[in-house]
Amino acid sequence: TTKNTGVFINTVTRLTDDLSLSVGLRQTSDEKTVTQVRYRRDETTLWVPRAVTTEADEVTPMVSLSYQANDNIMLYGTYQEGFRGGGANQRPANLNQVVAFGPEYLDNLEFGIKSDIGGSVRLNASIFDMTYTDMQLGAVTQDATGAVAFLTANAGKATIQGIEVEVQGAIGEHWVLDASENALESAVAAPRM
C-alpha cells in the first residue's frame, strides 16, 4: 500500500524588467506498507507474512534567479532540495531480509544559460553540483545468516558534478539537428551497506 500526498506552492516575482526570482516550497507525506510472503512449490508459506512500513514527511524548497540579458539570452541560477521515499526490499530469500530502507535526500545547485541564436539555433548549457544524503543503492550482500541477499540500503553520501551543453538547429523547413554533450564526475563517500 502506498499513500503519497504533496502540496506545493510556487511564485515568480519580477524584481526588474530583466530579473526574476522564483521561490517554491513542496510538502510531501510518503507512507509505504509492504507485506511480503514467500511460497514453496506446494503453495505453503516459508514464513509468517510480515508487514514493513516506511514513512517520511518532508518540506523541500526551491529558489531560482533568472536574468533576461536580451530577447535571446537568459541566464539562471537555481538551488533546490528533493527526496525520494523509502521502501522495503523486494526479493527476500528469508525472514531476515524483510527489511526497510529509508528515504534519500538531494541538494542541487545549478547555473546555466538558455539562448536562441539567429532564430534557428538554440544553445543551452549548465553546470551543476548535486549531493545525495542516504542515497539508496542496490547491492548483493549476505544477511545475518550468511545467505545471499539482494538488498536496497541507504548507502551514505554521493556527489555528482557536471556540465551539459545542448545545441538544436533547424536545417531547412523539415529537419532539426540535435546534439548534446556532458561531462560528469561522481563519487560515493563512506558507503554503509
Protein Blocks (a to p, Z undefined) as FASTA:
>chain_A
ZZdddddddddddfblmbccdddddddddddddddddddfkopafbdcdddddddddddd
dddddddfblmbccddddddddddddddfbbfbfklmccddddddddddddddddehhla
ccdddddddddehiacddddddfkopacdddddebjaddddddddddddehjkbccdddd
dddddddehiaZZ
